Amino acid sequence: MHYADYKTILSAKNGMNLYRGCTHGCIYCDSRSTCYQINHDFEDIEVKRNATQILEEQLRRKRKPCMIGTGAMCDPYIPLEEELQVTRQCLELIERYGFGLSILTKSSRILRDLDLLKAINKNAKCVVQMTLTTFDDDLCRKLEPNVSTTSERFHVLEIMRDNGIPSVVWLSPILPFINDTEENLRGLLHYCVSAKVRGILCFDFGVTLREGDREYFYAQLDRLFPGMKQRYIRSFGNAYMCNSPNNNRLMTVFKEICEQHNILWRTDDVFAYLQAFESKNRQLSLFE
């Protein structure tokens, strides 16, 4: 772990990443790509010094409340969060200033902050986003070794459901020749239906690979699935988007189940929902 100085926390679209780097160890992690310019060892977490003070200053300058997003690049609930509590301190500010929250994680550590999630959702909107890729927990432990298993993440979604906190699932990535089966998809969708998720984000069934990410992914394939790297190279070459040969069939199943259960699945619709701020505070009229 090391600290770095920053002048801003929120992006132009009101997203924030409080940490840079991750220790989850997911073999496919796009955040390892060199285009993101993480110029330190990926597991040597960079912490933004004075993050909470900077965030508070930026929230104060906002003319009106909006949704604040976090977790798109680096998970806000890496193990280091247990000690530093940077994420929790920022959630306290979001709640205090009446903003909404859209938070993405793979970790059940988010349950530590259930009190704040409920408080935010009481007056604005809090959406918990959870990434699910692999229904089988044993395979999950290979692909995402240092983070909550899929069944543990499903339990988080159940708790959010029971507390009236809406959720969205990222069904991504689905790795060709590894977990791109209809059985895997139906298992994950069963979890989503049971948890009554509001929407599911799915950018086709496959994985993206580029410089930095590709090299790490291939090294892990050699370690975990001997011969699989060569199959990827034969199938995709240096392509960025590596779609499963089962993509069309899986997409049909995905759309059918989502529509049967009134789950948002069109990408634009899901993102519109995540970005829409909702205030639940309203002044009583003279007639109430």
KALIN-V873429 format. One record per helix or strand of 2 or more residues. SS is the DSSP state (hx for helix, st for strand). FROM is the first residue (numbers start at 1). TO is the last residue. If there is no record, write none. Layout:
ss = (SS SS)
from = (FROM FROM)
to = (TO TO)
This chain:
ss = (st st st hx hx st hx st hx hx st hx st hx hx st hx st st hx hx st hx hx)
from = (2 15 19 30 34 46 51 67 80 86 100 108 126 137 150 166 182 199 206 213 228 241 247 267)
to = (5 16 20 32 36 49 61 70 84 96 105 123 131 143 162 170 194 201 208 224 236 243 260 275)
